[in-house]
Every structure is written in C-alpha cells, then in structure tokens.
C-alpha cells in the first residue's frame, strides 16, 4: 500500500466495487461530471471498466483509496494515460460523498505524485478538471500543480458545455516542493 498522511492507496478489492458503483457511479450528477462520456446505468455484476481492474492495461493503474486510520474505503485514484516514452501521465480521483471536504483529496494527489514521479519515473503529471471543481483545483495547487490553460466549453455535462482547467507538474518542480 502507498501511504500519505491521511490515506492509503491499495489494490482494488472485489468488495470495493459495489460501494464505489453505488456511491460514485450510480449518481447521475457525479457520474456525468467525472466521466468524459455520458452517464449510463451499469448492470450490477458487469465488468465495468471503471471499477473492475484489468491488470494487463499498463497505461492505467487504478487504486482504491482508504483512510489510514481504520482502513475504510473512501474513493478511487488513478494514474492513467501513462506514456512511458514521454514519461507523462494523468491523475484522476473520486471521493465518496462522505469523504469530501476533509483534506483527503490533497493527500491522494500527493500520494499519486509520489507514485508517478518516484515509483514510475514520470517526468510530467497532468490533471484535467471542470473549472468549477474547486476541491480538485485546490488539491492540485496545494501539491504544486500549475494552471496551464483553460479548455473553453470542452466538456458536455448535463445539457451544457463547461470549461475545463488543465494543470501540470514536472518532476523537478515536485522535488523542490517536497524538499522545502
């Protein structure tokens, strides 16, 4: 398990899937805001690729997020779009509703940065999020991510186009923030 100050990132367990499906993906609003495609219902027991881990996909490393104190499941975290040639990857996370607003997101981003830069040897990590996702923007910036641009009206979410913010962090920048 990878550990931060509040959270641990561990492999996905079969008993995580029904909780994550119910609390993250069956919620139409949350699911629509978190995914790049339209929300759709997923049949219980199906091999939902957002939740069921395919260990053969080397460009996608999903984790379950747990509280360090007690081990309770609180969300998902992913290093995805891994490009080993350019040594770049994307970060994504989703916290269960009860876990939001408690500083867990900032810790998840920190642990994913450690995994990406130290364990995987990435040079660049990137986050794309909706412009109104204050929690994710705050978590990214607290970990040293820099806003690199706004993708205007790039996400179709529940009947309207929304802006997305692109944030990036380079390994050298991350090392400076973790050593200071």
C-alpha positions in Angstrom: 0.0 0.0 0.0 1.1 3.5 -0.8 0.6 5.8 2.2 0.1 9.5 2.7 -0.6 11.3 5.9 -4.3 10.5 5.9 -4.9 8.0 3.1 -3.6 4.8 1.7 -3.8 3.7 -2.0 -4.2 0.0 -2.4 -5.3 -2.5 -4.9 -9.0 -2.7 -5.8 -10.8 -5.5 -3.8 -13.9 -7.2 -5.1 -15.9 -5.9 -2.2 -15.0 -2.3 -3.1 -16.9 -2.5 -6.4 -20.5 -2.4 -5.1 -19.7 0.5 -2.8 -17.9 2.5 -5.5 -20.6 1.8 -8.0 -23.4 2.9 -5.7 -21.8 5.9 -4.2 -19.8 7.3 -7.2 -21.2 5.9 -10.5 -24.9 5.4 -9.9 -25.1 9.1 -9.0 -26.1 10.7 -12.3 -24.8 14.1 -11.5 -21.4 12.9 -10.1 -21.0 10.4 -12.8 -21.7 12.9 -15.5 -19.2 15.4 -14.1 -16.5 12.7 -13.5 -16.6 10.9 -16.9 -15.7 12.2 -20.3 -18.8 10.5 -21.8 -22.5 10.5 -21.0 -23.7 8.8 -17.8 -25.3 5.4 -18.4 -26.5 2.8 -15.9 -24.3 -0.2 -15.4 -25.8 -3.6 -14.6 -24.7 -5.0 -11.2 -22.1 -7.7 -11.7 -21.0 -6.4 -15.1 -17.3 -5.9 -15.8 -17.5 -2.1 -15.6 -14.0 -1.0 -16.8 -14.1 2.0 -14.4 -14.2 -0.4 -11.5 -13.0 -3.9 -12.4 -9.3 -3.8 -12.7 -7.7 -5.2 -15.9 -4.1 -5.8 -14.8 -3.0 -6.2 -18.5 -3.6 -2.4 -19.2 -0.2 -1.0 -18.5 -1.3 2.6 -19.3 -3.9 2.6 -16.5 -3.2 2.0 -12.8 -6.3 2.1 -10.6 -6.3 2.2 -6.8 -8.9 2.1 -4.1 -8.4 4.9 -1.5 -8.8 4.1 2.2 -8.5 6.0 5.4 -5.2 5.1 7.1 -7.0 5.1 10.4 -9.4 2.2 10.3 -9.0 1.3 6.6 -12.4 2.5 5.5 -12.9 2.7 1.7 -13.3 6.4 0.7 -12.8 6.5 -3.0 -10.7 5.8 -6.1 -7.5 7.1 -7.5 -5.9 6.5 -10.9 -2.7 7.2 -12.8 -3.9 6.9 -16.4 -2.8 7.7 -19.9 0.7 6.6 -19.0 3.1 7.4 -21.8 6.4 5.6 -21.0 8.2 7.2 -23.9 7.5 10.8 -22.9 7.3 9.8 -19.3 4.0 11.5 -18.7 0.7 10.5 -17.1 -2.6 11.9 -15.9 -4.0 11.9 -12.4 -7.7 11.2 -11.5 -9.6 10.6 -8.3 -13.1 10.3 -7.0 -14.0 10.5 -3.3 -17.2 9.1 -1.9 -19.6 11.9 -0.8 -19.0 11.4 2.9 -15.2 11.8 2.4 -15.3 15.1 0.6 -14.1 18.4 2.2 -11.8 16.7 4.7 -8.4 17.2 3.0 -8.3 13.6 1.6 -8.1 14.9 -2.0 -4.9 16.8 -1.3 -3.4 13.7 0.3 -4.5 11.5 -2.6 -2.9 13.8 -5.1 0.3 13.8 -3.0 0.5 10.0 -3.0 -0.2 9.8 -6.7 2.6 12.3 -7.3 5.0 10.1 -5.3 3.8 7.0 -7.2 4.1 8.8 -10.6 7.5 10.5 -10.0 9.3 8.1 -7.7 7.9 4.7 -8.4 7.2 5.1 -12.1 9.9 7.7 -13.1 7.5 10.1 -14.8 8.7 13.5 -15.9 5.3 15.2 -16.1 1.9 14.6 -14.4 -1.3 16.3 -15.6 -4.8 16.9 -14.3 -7.8 18.0 -16.2 -10.9 19.0 -14.2 -14.0 21.1 -14.6 -13.4 24.7 -13.9 -16.0 24.7 -11.1 -14.4 21.7 -9.3 -12.9 23.9 -6.5 -11.9 20.9 -4.4 -9.8 19.3 -7.2 -8.2 22.6 -8.2 -7.3 23.3 -4.6 -5.9 19.8 -4.1 -3.8 20.1 -7.3 -2.4 23.5 -6.5 -1.6 22.6 -2.9 0.7 19.9 -4.4 2.4 22.3 -6.7 0.4 21.9 -9.9 0.3 24.9 -12.1 -2.7 26.0 -14.2 -1.5 25.8 -17.8 -4.7 26.7 -19.5 -8.5 26.6 -19.8 -10.2 24.4 -22.4 -13.2 26.6 -23.2 -16.6 24.9 -23.4 -14.8 21.5 -23.8 -17.0 19.3 -21.6 -20.6 18.5 -22.3 -22.2 17.9 -18.8 -25.9 17.5 -18.2 -27.1 19.8 -21.0 -24.4 22.4 -21.1 -20.8 23.0 -22.2 -18.4 23.6 -19.3 -14.8 24.8 -19.2 -12.0 22.5 -18.1 -8.8 23.6 -16.4 -5.5 21.9 -17.4 -2.9 21.7 -14.7 0.6 20.3 -14.9 3.5 19.4 -12.6 7.1 18.5 -13.6 9.2 16.1 -11.6 11.8 18.8 -10.8 9.1 21.2 -9.5 7.6 18.4 -7.4 11.1 17.6 -5.9 11.5 21.3 -4.9 8.2 21.4 -3.1 8.7 18.2 -1.3 12.2 19.1 -0.2 11.3 22.6 1.1 
